[in-house]
Amino acid sequence: MSSPSRQWYAVYTQARMEMWARSNLWERGFEVYLPQYRRERRHARKTDWVSAPLFPRYLFVAADPKAGQRRSINSAPGVISMVSFGERPATVSDALIQDIMAREDEHGHVQLVDPNTLSPGDQVRLHSGAMADHIGLYERRGDGERVVILLNLLGREVRVKVPSDSIARVL
């Protein structure tokens, strides 16, 4: 954060308009953070990897709480409103923002799980690919950037190799 008087706030955006809202807030002079991750997208027999918001419909804005900038944030195109509890905007700790930023790779994508921190038997969820949203058990590291997980498919446990950036730990 550039100024100690600034505080991070969560902002709720229109559906699939996070990038547009980010640009509009940035043009208004706000420091904006939109954490993203890489996910697999399939369409018409074609598979590619795209950036997707880590928190769909949400982004973070740093603003001075005493400067009365709430109206400027809420009126930005693409923004629905700042997340609030009653009349008070919800703040997000600088430490949390820094923790998320620290997980970014060289392309600015947040790494959801570090395979080195997983132990055999840990529950993981696939967040991309044909088996997105399936929950399985981490078994071991595979070759290169892949991991082996056990999925329960049709009543049988099946070993599947998937990219390590396509899983997230289930808490």
Backbone as JSON Lines, residues from 0, in Angstrom:
{"i":0,"aa":"M","n":[0.84,-1.16,0.0],"ca":[0.0,0.0,0.0],"c":[0.89,1.23,0.0]}
{"i":1,"aa":"S","n":[0.47,2.26,-0.71],"ca":[1.33,3.42,-0.88],"c":[1.25,4.42,0.27]}
{"i":2,"aa":"S","n":[0.19,4.44,1.04],"ca":[0.03,5.42,2.1],"c":[-0.48,4.74,3.37]}
{"i":3,"aa":"P","n":[0.1,5.09,4.54],"ca":[-0.35,4.45,5.77],"c":[-1.78,4.82,6.15]}
{"i":4,"aa":"S","n":[-2.32,5.91,5.59],"ca":[-3.69,6.31,5.94],"c":[-4.73,5.56,5.1]}
{"i":5,"aa":"R","n":[-4.28,4.74,4.19],"ca":[-5.2,3.99,3.34],"c":[-5.58,2.67,3.99]}
{"i":6,"aa":"Q","n":[-6.78,2.22,3.65],"ca":[-7.32,0.95,4.16],"c":[-7.88,0.18,2.96]}
{"i":7,"aa":"W","n":[-7.75,-1.14,2.98],"ca":[-8.32,-1.97,1.91],"c":[-9.79,-2.26,2.21]}
{"i":8,"aa":"Y","n":[-10.6,-2.21,1.14],"ca":[-12.03,-2.5,1.24],"c":[-12.41,-3.52,0.16]}
{"i":9,"aa":"A","n":[-13.38,-4.37,0.48],"ca":[-13.91,-5.31,-0.51],"c":[-15.01,-4.61,-1.3]}
{"i":10,"aa":"V","n":[-15.01,-4.83,-2.61],"ca":[-16.0,-4.21,-3.49],"c":[-16.7,-5.31,-4.29]}
{"i":11,"aa":"Y","n":[-18.03,-5.24,-4.32],"ca":[-18.86,-6.2,-5.04],"c":[-19.15,-5.63,-6.43]}
{"i":12,"aa":"T","n":[-18.88,-6.43,-7.47],"ca":[-19.03,-5.95,-8.85],"c":[-20.19,-6.63,-9.57]}
{"i":13,"aa":"Q","n":[-20.5,-6.1,-10.73],"ca":[-21.48,-6.75,-11.59],"c":[-20.89,-8.08,-12.08]}
{"i":14,"aa":"A","n":[-21.75,-9.02,-12.42],"ca":[-21.31,-10.34,-12.86],"c":[-20.37,-10.24,-14.07]}
{"i":15,"aa":"R","n":[-19.23,-10.86,-13.95],"ca":[-18.21,-10.92,-15.01],"c":[-17.71,-9.55,-15.46]}
{"i":16,"aa":"M","n":[-17.79,-8.58,-14.57],"ca":[-17.35,-7.21,-14.89],"c":[-16.2,-6.77,-13.98]}
{"i":17,"aa":"E","n":[-15.5,-7.72,-13.39],"ca":[-14.42,-7.38,-12.46],"c":[-13.33,-6.56,-13.14]}
{"i":18,"aa":"M","n":[-12.93,-6.96,-14.35],"ca":[-11.85,-6.25,-15.06],"c":[-12.28,-4.82,-15.42]}
{"i":19,"aa":"W","n":[-13.53,-4.67,-15.85],"ca":[-14.05,-3.36,-16.21],"c":[-14.12,-2.47,-14.98]}
{"i":20,"aa":"A","n":[-14.62,-3.02,-13.88],"ca":[-14.69,-2.25,-12.64],"c":[-13.29,-1.86,-12.18]}
{"i":21,"aa":"R","n":[-12.33,-2.79,-12.29],"ca":[-10.95,-2.49,-11.91],"c":[-10.4,-1.32,-12.72]}
{"i":22,"aa":"S","n":[-10.61,-1.36,-14.03],"ca":[-10.12,-0.28,-14.89],"c":[-10.75,1.06,-14.53]}
{"i":23,"aa":"N","n":[-12.05,1.05,-14.29],"ca":[-12.75,2.3,-13.96],"c":[-12.3,2.86,-12.62]}
{"i":24,"aa":"L","n":[-12.09,2.0,-11.64],"ca":[-11.6,2.47,-10.34],"c":[-10.17,2.99,-10.45]}
{"i":25,"aa":"W","n":[-9.35,2.3,-11.24],"ca":[-7.97,2.73,-11.43],"c":[-7.94,4.1,-12.1]}
{"i":26,"aa":"E","n":[-8.82,4.32,-13.1],"ca":[-8.89,5.62,-13.77],"c":[-9.31,6.73,-12.81]}
{"i":27,"aa":"R","n":[-10.02,6.39,-11.76],"ca":[-10.43,7.37,-10.75],"c":[-9.34,7.59,-9.7]}
{"i":28,"aa":"G","n":[-8.2,6.92,-9.87],"ca":[-7.07,7.15,-8.99],"c":[-6.95,6.21,-7.81]}
{"i":29,"aa":"F","n":[-7.73,5.15,-7.78],"ca":[-7.67,4.2,-6.67],"c":[-6.64,3.11,-6.93]}
{"i":30,"aa":"E","n":[-6.05,2.63,-5.85],"ca":[-5.21,1.44,-5.92],"c":[-6.17,0.25,-5.86]}
{"i":31,"aa":"V","n":[-6.12,-0.61,-6.87],"ca":[-7.08,-1.71,-7.0],"c":[-6.32,-3.02,-7.1]}
{"i":32,"aa":"Y","n":[-6.82,-4.04,-6.43],"ca":[-6.23,-5.37,-6.52],"c":[-7.31,-6.38,-6.86]}
{"i":33,"aa":"L","n":[-7.12,-7.06,-7.98],"ca":[-8.03,-8.12,-8.43],"c":[-7.22,-9.4,-8.54]}
{"i":34,"aa":"P","n":[-7.21,-10.23,-7.48],"ca":[-6.45,-11.48,-7.55],"c":[-7.05,-12.43,-8.58]}
{"i":35,"aa":"Q","n":[-6.17,-13.04,-9.38],"ca":[-6.61,-13.96,-10.42],"c":[-5.83,-15.26,-10.35]}
{"i":36,"aa":"Y","n":[-6.42,-16.3,-10.9],"ca":[-5.74,-17.58,-11.03],"c":[-5.94,-18.09,-12.45]}
{"i":37,"aa":"R","n":[-5.16,-19.09,-12.83],"ca":[-5.29,-19.7,-14.15],"c":[-6.27,-20.85,-14.06]}
{"i":38,"aa":"R","n":[-7.19,-20.91,-15.03],"ca":[-8.11,-22.05,-15.07],"c":[-8.24,-22.51,-16.51]}
{"i":39,"aa":"E","n":[-8.6,-23.77,-16.62],"ca":[-8.78,-24.36,-17.94],"c":[-10.17,-24.04,-18.46]}
{"i":40,"aa":"R","n":[-10.24,-23.67,-19.73],"ca":[-11.53,-23.4,-20.36],"c":[-11.64,-24.29,-21.59]}
{"i":41,"aa":"R","n":[-12.76,-25.01,-21.66],"ca":[-13.01,-25.88,-22.81],"c":[-14.18,-25.33,-23.6]}
{"i":42,"aa":"H","n":[-14.0,-25.34,-24.92],"ca":[-15.08,-24.9,-25.79],"c":[-14.88,-25.54,-27.16]}
{"i":43,"aa":"A","n":[-15.89,-26.23,-27.62],"ca":[-15.88,-26.82,-28.96],"c":[-14.6,-27.6,-29.24]}
{"i":44,"aa":"R","n":[-14.31,-28.54,-28.39],"ca":[-13.14,-29.43,-28.53],"c":[-11.81,-28.7,-28.41]}
{"i":45,"aa":"K","n":[-11.84,-27.49,-27.96],"ca":[-10.6,-26.73,-27.8],"c":[-10.43,-26.42,-26.32]}
{"i":46,"aa":"T","n":[-9.22,-26.59,-25.85],"ca":[-8.9,-26.31,-24.45],"c":[-7.84,-25.22,-24.41]}
{"i":47,"aa":"D","n":[-8.07,-24.22,-23.57],"ca":[-7.04,-23.22,-23.35],"c":[-7.1,-22.77,-21.9]}
{"i":48,"aa":"W","n":[-6.06,-22.06,-21.49],"ca":[-5.96,-21.58,-20.12],"c":[-6.23,-20.09,-20.12]}
{"i":49,"aa":"V","n":[-7.08,-19.66,-19.19],"ca":[-7.45,-18.25,-19.09],"c":[-7.3,-17.77,-17.65]}
{"i":50,"aa":"S","n":[-7.17,-16.46,-17.51],"ca":[-7.16,-15.86,-16.17],"c":[-8.59,-15.71,-15.7]}
{"i":51,"aa":"A","n":[-8.83,-16.01,-14.43],"ca":[-10.16,-15.87,-13.85],"c":[-10.02,-15.25,-12.47]}
{"i":52,"aa":"P","n":[-11.0,-14.48,-12.05],"ca":[-10.94,-13.88,-10.71],"c":[-10.92,-14.96,-9.62]}
{"i":53,"aa":"L","n":[-10.05,-14.79,-8.65],"ca":[-9.99,-15.73,-7.53],"c":[-11.28,-15.66,-6.72]}
{"i":54,"aa":"F","n":[-11.84,-14.47,-6.58],"ca":[-13.1,-14.27,-5.88],"c":[-14.08,-13.66,-6.88]}
{"i":55,"aa":"P","n":[-14.85,-14.49,-7.6],"ca":[-15.75,-13.94,-8.62],"c":[-16.66,-12.85,-8.05]}
{"i":56,"aa":"R","n":[-16.75,-11.75,-8.79],"ca":[-17.57,-10.58,-8.48],"c":[-17.01,-9.7,-7.36]}
{"i":57,"aa":"Y","n":[-15.79,-9.98,-6.9],"ca":[-15.2,-9.16,-5.83],"c":[-13.81,-8.69,-6.24]}
{"i":58,"aa":"L","n":[-13.45,-7.51,-5.79],"ca":[-12.09,-7.01,-5.9],"c":[-11.81,-6.16,-4.67]}
{"i":59,"aa":"F","n":[-10.58,-5.68,-4.55],"ca":[-10.19,-4.91,-3.37],"c":[-9.71,-3.53,-3.79]}
{"i":60,"aa":"V","n":[-10.09,-2.52,-3.02],"ca":[-9.72,-1.13,-3.31],"c":[-9.1,-0.53,-2.06]}
{"i":61,"aa":"A","n":[-7.97,0.16,-2.24],"ca":[-7.34,0.89,-1.13],"c":[-7.82,2.33,-1.2]}
{"i":62,"aa":"A","n":[-8.35,2.81,-0.08],"ca":[-8.86,4.18,-0.03],"c":[-8.65,4.75,1.37]}
{"i":63,"aa":"D","n":[-8.64,6.06,1.44],"ca":[-8.52,6.75,2.72],"c":[-9.91,6.81,3.35]}
{"i":64,"aa":"P","n":[-10.09,6.2,4.53],"ca":[-11.42,6.16,5.13],"c":[-11.97,7.53,5.5]}
{"i":65,"aa":"K","n":[-11.1,8.51,5.67],"ca":[-11.55,9.84,6.08],"c":[-11.77,10.78,4.89]}
{"i":66,"aa":"A","n":[-11.49,10.31,3.69],"ca":[-11.56,11.2,2.52],"c":[-12.93,11.2,1.85]}
{"i":67,"aa":"G","n":[-13.87,10.42,2.34],"ca":[-15.21,10.4,1.75],"c":[-15.23,9.9,0.32]}
{"i":68,"aa":"Q","n":[-14.5,8.84,0.05],"ca":[-14.4,8.33,-1.31],"c":[-15.41,7.22,-1.62]}
{"i":69,"aa":"R","n":[-16.27,6.93,-0.68],"ca":[-17.22,5.82,-0.85],"c":[-18.14,6.04,-2.05]}
{"i":70,"aa":"R","n":[-18.64,7.25,-2.22],"ca":[-19.54,7.54,-3.34],"c":[-18.81,7.36,-4.68]}
{"i":71,"aa":"S","n":[-17.56,7.79,-4.74],"ca":[-16.78,7.65,-5.97],"c":[-16.57,6.18,-6.31]}
{"i":72,"aa":"I","n":[-16.34,5.35,-5.3],"ca":[-16.15,3.91,-5.53],"c":[-17.47,3.28,-5.98]}
{"i":73,"aa":"N","n":[-18.54,3.54,-5.25],"ca":[-19.83,2.93,-5.55],"c":[-20.41,3.35,-6.9]}
{"i":74,"aa":"S","n":[-20.03,4.53,-7.39],"ca":[-20.59,5.01,-8.65],"c":[-19.74,4.62,-9.86]}
{"i":75,"aa":"A","n":[-18.63,3.94,-9.66],"ca":[-17.79,3.53,-10.78],"c":[-18.52,2.49,-11.62]}
{"i":76,"aa":"P","n":[-18.47,2.61,-12.94],"ca":[-19.1,1.61,-13.8],"c":[-18.54,0.21,-13.51]}
{"i":77,"aa":"G","n":[-19.43,-0.75,-13.4],"ca":[-19.04,-2.13,-13.09],"c":[-19.15,-2.47,-11.63]}
{"i":78,"aa":"V","n":[-19.23,-1.46,-10.77],"ca":[-19.3,-1.67,-9.32],"c":[-20.77,-1.66,-8.89]}
{"i":79,"aa":"I","n":[-21.14,-2.63,-8.05],"ca":[-22.47,-2.59,-7.44],"c":[-22.38,-1.79,-6.15]}
{"i":80,"aa":"S","n":[-21.47,-2.19,-5.25],"ca":[-21.28,-1.42,-4.01],"c":[-20.1,-1.97,-3.23]}
{"i":81,"aa":"M","n":[-19.64,-1.18,-2.29],"ca":[-18.65,-1.66,-1.34],"c":[-19.36,-2.65,-0.41]}
{"i":82,"aa":"V","n":[-18.66,-3.7,-0.03],"ca":[-19.23,-4.64,0.93],"c":[-19.3,-3.93,2.27]}
{"i":83,"aa":"S","n":[-20.47,-3.96,2.89],"ca":[-20.68,-3.22,4.14],"c":[-21.39,-4.07,5.17]}
{"i":84,"aa":"F","n":[-21.16,-3.72,6.41],"ca":[-21.9,-4.28,7.54],"c":[-22.66,-3.1,8.13]}
{"i":85,"aa":"G","n":[-23.94,-3.05,7.84],"ca":[-24.72,-1.88,8.23],"c":[-24.27,-0.7,7.38]}
{"i":86,"aa":"E","n":[-23.87,0.37,8.03],"ca":[-23.4,1.56,7.33],"c":[-21.89,1.59,7.17]}
{"i":87,"aa":"R","n":[-21.2,0.63,7.78],"ca":[-19.73,0.64,7.76],"c":[-19.19,-0.28,6.68]}
{"i":88,"aa":"P","n":[-18.32,0.24,5.8],"ca":[-17.71,-0.62,4.78],"c":[-16.81,-1.67,5.44]}
{"i":89,"aa":"A","n":[-16.83,-2.86,4.89],"ca":[-16.0,-3.96,5.42],"c":[-14.55,-3.73,5.02]}
{"i":90,"aa":"T","n":[-13.68,-3.72,6.02],"ca":[-12.25,-3.55,5.75],"c":[-11.59,-4.92,5.63]}
{"i":91,"aa":"V","n":[-10.49,-4.93,4.88],"ca":[-9.7,-6.13,4.69],"c":[-8.29,-5.79,5.15]}
{"i":92,"aa":"S","n":[-7.7,-6.64,5.95],"ca":[-6.38,-6.32,6.5],"c":[-5.32,-6.28,5.4]}
{"i":93,"aa":"D","n":[-4.39,-5.37,5.58],"ca":[-3.27,-5.26,4.65],"c":[-2.49,-6.57,4.62]}
{"i":94,"aa":"A","n":[-2.38,-7.25,5.77],"ca":[-1.65,-8.52,5.84],"c":[-2.28,-9.57,4.94]}
{"i":95,"aa":"L","n":[-3.61,-9.62,4.9],"ca":[-4.29,-10.6,4.05],"c":[-4.03,-10.31,2.58]}
{"i":96,"aa":"I","n":[-4.1,-9.05,2.19],"ca":[-3.82,-8.67,0.8],"c":[-2.38,-9.04,0.45]}
{"i":97,"aa":"Q","n":[-1.45,-8.75,1.35],"ca":[-0.04,-9.08,1.1],"c":[0.16,-10.59,1.0]}
{"i":98,"aa":"D","n":[-0.55,-11.37,1.82],"ca":[-0.45,-12.84,1.75],"c":[-0.92,-13.35,0.39]}
{"i":99,"aa":"I","n":[-2.02,-12.81,-0.11],"ca":[-2.52,-13.24,-1.42],"c":[-1.52,-12.85,-2.5]}
{"i":100,"aa":"M","n":[-1.01,-11.62,-2.44],"ca":[-0.03,-11.16,-3.43],"c":[1.24,-12.01,-3.41]}
{"i":101,"aa":"A","n":[1.63,-12.47,-2.22],"ca":[2.84,-13.28,-2.09],"c":[2.7,-14.64,-2.77]}
{"i":102,"aa":"R","n":[1.47,-15.09,-3.0],"ca":[1.23,-16.38,-3.65],"c":[1.2,-16.27,-5.18]}
{"i":103,"aa":"E","n":[1.38,-15.06,-5.71],"ca":[1.33,-14.89,-7.16],"c":[2.61,-15.4,-7.81]}
{"i":104,"aa":"D","n":[2.45,-15.97,-9.01],"ca":[3.61,-16.4,-9.78],"c":[4.09,-15.22,-10.64]}
{"i":105,"aa":"E","n":[5.04,-15.48,-11.52],"ca":[5.61,-14.4,-12.33],"c":[4.61,-13.81,-13.32]}
{"i":106,"aa":"H","n":[3.5,-14.48,-13.56],"ca":[2.47,-13.97,-14.47],"c":[1.33,-13.28,-13.73]}
{"i":107,"aa":"G","n":[1.43,-13.18,-12.41],"ca":[0.4,-12.53,-11.62],"c":[-0.77,-13.42,-11.26]}
{"i":108,"aa":"H","n":[-0.61,-14.74,-11.43],"ca":[-1.67,-15.67,-11.07],"c":[-1.41,-16.22,-9.67]}
{"i":109,"aa":"V","n":[-2.44,-16.23,-8.84],"ca":[-2.33,-16.75,-7.49],"c":[-2.24,-18.27,-7.56]}
{"i":110,"aa":"Q","n":[-1.23,-18.83,-6.9],"ca":[-1.08,-20.28,-6.83],"c":[-1.95,-20.76,-5.69]}
{"i":111,"aa":"L","n":[-2.95,-21.56,-6.0],"ca":[-3.93,-21.96,-5.0],"c":[-3.37,-22.93,-3.98]}
{"i":112,"aa":"V","n":[-2.45,-23.77,-4.39],"ca":[-1.87,-24.72,-3.45],"c":[-0.44,-25.01,-3.89]}
{"i":113,"aa":"D","n":[0.44,-25.11,-2.93],"ca":[1.82,-25.5,-3.19],"c":[1.9,-27.0,-2.98]}
{"i":114,"aa":"P","n":[2.18,-27.78,-4.04],"ca":[2.22,-29.23,-3.88],"c":[3.19,-29.7,-2.81]}
{"i":115,"aa":"N","n":[4.2,-28.88,-2.5],"ca":[5.16,-29.28,-1.47],"c":[4.55,-29.26,-0.07]}
{"i":116,"aa":"T","n":[3.42,-28.56,0.09],"ca":[2.79,-28.49,1.42],"c":[1.71,-29.54,1.6]}
{"i":117,"aa":"L","n":[1.41,-30.29,0.55],"ca":[0.38,-31.32,0.65],"c":[0.96,-32.63,1.16]}
{"i":118,"aa":"S","n":[0.16,-33.34,1.91],"ca":[0.54,-34.67,2.4],"c":[-0.42,-35.68,1.8]}
{"i":119,"aa":"P","n":[0.05,-36.91,1.56],"ca":[-0.87,-37.93,1.06],"c":[-2.09,-38.05,1.97]}
{"i":120,"aa":"G","n":[-3.27,-38.07,1.34],"ca":[-4.52,-38.16,2.09],"c":[-5.22,-36.83,2.27]}
{"i":121,"aa":"D","n":[-4.55,-35.7,1.97],"ca":[-5.2,-34.39,2.07],"c":[-6.31,-34.28,1.03]}
{"i":122,"aa":"Q","n":[-7.43,-33.69,1.43],"ca":[-8.53,-33.49,0.49],"c":[-8.26,-32.27,-0.38]}
{"i":123,"aa":"V","n":[-8.48,-32.44,-1.68],"ca":[-8.32,-31.35,-2.64],"c":[-9.53,-31.29,-3.56]}
{"i":124,"aa":"R","n":[-9.79,-30.1,-4.08],"ca":[-10.9,-29.9,-5.02],"c":[-10.32,-29.46,-6.35]}
{"i":125,"aa":"L","n":[-10.79,-30.09,-7.42],"ca":[-10.41,-29.66,-8.76],"c":[-11.24,-28.43,-9.11]}
{"i":126,"aa":"H","n":[-10.6,-27.38,-9.6],"ca":[-11.35,-26.17,-9.95],"c":[-11.37,-25.91,-11.44]}
{"i":127,"aa":"S","n":[-10.81,-26.8,-12.24],"ca":[-10.87,-26.62,-13.69],"c":[-10.8,-27.98,-14.37]}
{"i":128,"aa":"G","n":[-11.12,-27.99,-15.63],"ca":[-11.08,-29.22,-16.4],"c":[-12.4,-29.95,-16.4]}
{"i":129,"aa":"A","n":[-12.4,-31.13,-17.0],"ca":[-13.62,-31.91,-17.14],"c":[-14.18,-32.36,-15.8]}
{"i":130,"aa":"M","n":[-13.33,-32.46,-14.79],"ca":[-13.79,-32.92,-13.47],"c":[-13.81,-31.79,-12.45]}
{"i":131,"aa":"A","n":[-14.03,-30.58,-12.92],"ca":[-14.08,-29.43,-12.01],"c":[-15.13,-29.66,-10.93]}
{"i":132,"aa":"D","n":[-14.8,-29.23,-9.73],"ca":[-15.64,-29.32,-8.53],"c":[-15.69,-30.71,-7.91]}
{"i":133,"aa":"H","n":[-14.96,-31.67,-8.47],"ca":[-14.85,-32.98,-7.81],"c":[-13.84,-32.87,-6.67]}
{"i":134,"aa":"I","n":[-14.1,-33.59,-5.61],"ca":[-13.18,-33.63,-4.47],"c":[-12.49,-34.98,-4.47]}
{"i":135,"aa":"G","n":[-11.17,-34.95,-4.25],"ca":[-10.39,-36.17,-4.22],"c":[-9.35,-36.12,-3.13]}
{"i":136,"aa":"L","n":[-8.52,-37.13,-3.09],"ca":[-7.44,-37.21,-2.11],"c":[-6.1,-37.07,-2.81]}
{"i":137,"aa":"Y","n":[-5.26,-36.19,-2.29],"ca":[-3.92,-36.03,-2.83],"c":[-3.13,-37.3,-2.54]}
{"i":138,"aa":"E","n":[-2.44,-37.81,-3.56],"ca":[-1.63,-39.01,-3.37],"c":[-0.14,-38.7,-3.41]}
{"i":139,"aa":"R","n":[0.31,-38.03,-4.49],"ca":[1.74,-37.73,-4.62],"c":[1.97,-36.74,-5.75]}
{"i":140,"aa":"R","n":[3.19,-36.23,-5.8],"ca":[3.59,-35.4,-6.93],"c":[3.8,-36.29,-8.13]}
{"i":141,"aa":"G","n":[3.4,-35.8,-9.28],"ca":[3.63,-36.54,-10.51],"c":[4.87,-36.02,-11.2]}
{"i":142,"aa":"D","n":[4.89,-36.14,-12.49],"ca":[6.01,-35.64,-13.27],"c":[5.84,-34.14,-13.52]}
{"i":143,"aa":"G","n":[6.91,-33.39,-13.39],"ca":[6.87,-31.95,-13.66],"c":[5.91,-31.21,-12.74]}
{"i":144,"aa":"E","n":[4.98,-30.49,-13.34],"ca":[4.03,-29.66,-12.6],"c":[2.7,-30.37,-12.37]}
{"i":145,"aa":"R","n":[2.71,-31.68,-12.37],"ca":[1.47,-32.43,-12.2],"c":[1.47,-33.14,-10.85]}
{"i":146,"aa":"V","n":[0.26,-33.45,-10.37],"ca":[0.09,-34.2,-9.13],"c":[-0.86,-35.36,-9.41]}
{"i":147,"aa":"V","n":[-0.79,-36.37,-8.56],"ca":[-1.68,-37.52,-8.69],"c":[-2.69,-37.45,-7.56]}
{"i":148,"aa":"I","n":[-3.96,-37.5,-7.92],"ca":[-5.02,-37.51,-6.9],"c":[-5.91,-38.72,-7.13]}
{"i":149,"aa":"L","n":[-6.58,-39.15,-6.06],"ca":[-7.54,-40.24,-6.14],"c":[-8.94,-39.65,-6.15]}
{"i":150,"aa":"L","n":[-9.7,-39.99,-7.18],"ca":[-11.08,-39.54,-7.29],"c":[-12.01,-40.74,-7.18]}
{"i":151,"aa":"N","n":[-13.14,-40.56,-6.54],"ca":[-14.15,-41.6,-6.46],"c":[-15.11,-41.39,-7.62]}
{"i":152,"aa":"L","n":[-14.97,-42.21,-8.66],"ca":[-15.81,-42.11,-9.84],"c":[-16.57,-43.42,-10.03]}
{"i":153,"aa":"L","n":[-17.86,-43.34,-10.07],"ca":[-18.73,-44.51,-10.27],"c":[-18.44,-45.6,-9.25]}
{"i":154,"aa":"G","n":[-18.19,-45.19,-8.02],"ca":[-17.98,-46.15,-6.94],"c":[-16.6,-46.77,-6.89]}
{"i":155,"aa":"R","n":[-15.68,-46.29,-7.73],"ca":[-14.3,-46.8,-7.74],"c":[-13.33,-45.65,-7.55]}
{"i":156,"aa":"E","n":[-12.22,-45.94,-6.89],"ca":[-11.18,-44.93,-6.76],"c":[-10.28,-44.99,-7.98]}
{"i":157,"aa":"V","n":[-10.13,-43.85,-8.64],"ca":[-9.36,-43.77,-9.87],"c":[-8.23,-42.76,-9.67]}
{"i":158,"aa":"R","n":[-7.01,-43.14,-10.07],"ca":[-5.87,-42.23,-10.0],"c":[-5.89,-41.33,-11.24]}
{"i":159,"aa":"V","n":[-5.74,-40.04,-10.99],"ca":[-5.77,-39.07,-12.08],"c":[-4.6,-38.12,-11.92]}
{"i":160,"aa":"K","n":[-3.88,-37.86,-13.02],"ca":[-2.81,-36.86,-13.01],"c":[-3.39,-35.55,-13.52]}
{"i":161,"aa":"V","n":[-3.21,-34.49,-12.73],"ca":[-3.74,-33.18,-13.1],"c":[-2.66,-32.12,-12.85]}
{"i":162,"aa":"P","n":[-2.74,-30.97,-13.54],"ca":[-1.8,-29.89,-13.26],"c":[-1.94,-29.43,-11.8]}
{"i":163,"aa":"S","n":[-0.82,-29.15,-11.16],"ca":[-0.87,-28.76,-9.75],"c":[-1.62,-27.46,-9.54]}
{"i":164,"aa":"D","n":[-1.7,-26.61,-10.57],"ca":[-2.43,-25.35,-10.39],"c":[-3.93,-25.5,-10.65]}
{"i":165,"aa":"S","n":[-4.4,-26.74,-10.82],"ca":[-5.85,-26.94,-11.01],"c":[-6.52,-27.5,-9.77]}
{"i":166,"aa":"I","n":[-5.79,-27.53,-8.64],"ca":[-6.38,-28.04,-7.4],"c":[-6.28,-27.0,-6.3]}
{"i":167,"aa":"A","n":[-7.17,-27.13,-5.34],"ca":[-7.14,-26.29,-4.14],"c":[-7.41,-27.18,-2.94]}
{"i":168,"aa":"R","n":[-6.73,-26.9,-1.86],"ca":[-6.92,-27.68,-0.63],"c":[-8.31,-27.43,-0.08]}
{"i":169,"aa":"V","n":[-8.97,-28.5,0.38],"ca":[-10.27,-28.39,1.03],"c":[-10.01,-28.26,2.52]}
{"i":170,"aa":"L","n":[-10.52,-27.22,3.12],"ca":[-10.28,-26.99,4.55],"c":[-11.34,-27.61,5.4]}
